[in-house]
Amino acid sequence: MKRQTLERNTIDYYILPNKILCNIVGIWPIEEKKSIMMKKSFAYFRVFFALTAVCSVLVPEILAIIMNWGDIEVLTGVGCVSTTVGQLLFKMIYLLARRKISLKLYEDIRNCWYMSNDTNNRKCYEDLAGKARILTMGFLFSGICNVTTFTIVAVIIRIKEGHSKGNQTEMIYHMPFEVWYGPKALQSPSFEIVFICQVLASVICCAGIIGLDATMMTLILHICGQFKLIQAWFRSIGRNVGQALIKDNTISVKLKCQIKKSIEHHQRMIIVVKETNDLISPIIFVQLLTSGLEICLSGYSVMYGASGLDLIKFISYLSSMMIQLLIWCWPAELLVQESIKIADSIYFDIPWYNLPTTYRKDLCLIIIRAQGYCCVNAAIFKVLSLQTLTKVFNTAASYFTLLKEM
């Protein structure tokens, strides 16, 4: 890897964890225009391998739900995991179908990173990029804990039963994730092979879930950083305009260029937000639609369905689901706030009332547009924010009450 990708002032440093995780499942955009055919073929192979791994977990879990339809404990334990894996399958297929839009957004964000050479202004978006990197690593740690917990619990139960039963013919074989392969499919030595394959598949699923969700979160936070940069530009314009008006009541050509650049970049970021919504709105819609079900089922397993070692793994899983929902809602809330603050920066920091008529009109239009904040939509009817987090929890509580009554 080139040294420049590891320097803290480049975008490659901040998106490196996202790039590694998405490359595992072959979803990361291939930005080089002169990419060799072998590199593209290898990316397609990783996608095919990842989709196979996802289906190898999802299909047996669906069979387990069908075969244990009357057992509420099995349904809740398997249902929460299969819902998450189903989300991943939808996200991968959807992003593959819209890979050109994904590549365009990726290139836009890379170009926006170099919009400013000023160290103080760059901190506006470098700080948010750093937070995105930290959140990605935290979410990755949570996912690794899940896979590790499910695997270790299955091994411990297997060892305990081996000591207590003694007779191998009566042994009940436990997998990390409960699935159904058939009445006599999980017998040694095929059990050990399937066990290892399921652990590898769960690692790939974990990388895909964290990579895709964290990348979307990183994208939104990078857009927020650009809105903070525009605010910094307008504050700088306000200081320079005030000094110019004190001197000779005129505006220099440099200031005119700064105003024009700020307005054009604001318009550009509005377009980027629209393109982002066009790409990820269906993903967020499916995420919100199923997150309440995930939290409900895993919460039921924690409260009533699981006991002993199983309780530990479902507590870990429930925590990860809440983190996953948070990394969608918090950046969206921040996007709303930062886009609104542009109007405050213009109104309070720039003596716009002393500017020529043309600039006053332009700035007033920017103020009006900024008051109609930019946001991330779930499909076409829901604005994603921290309030959405509360609504999902309320929905999960309603599902939980209904499930408890059943």
Order of alpha helices (4+ residues) and beta strands (2+ residues): alpha-alpha-alpha-alpha-alpha-alpha-alpha-alpha-alpha-beta-beta-alpha
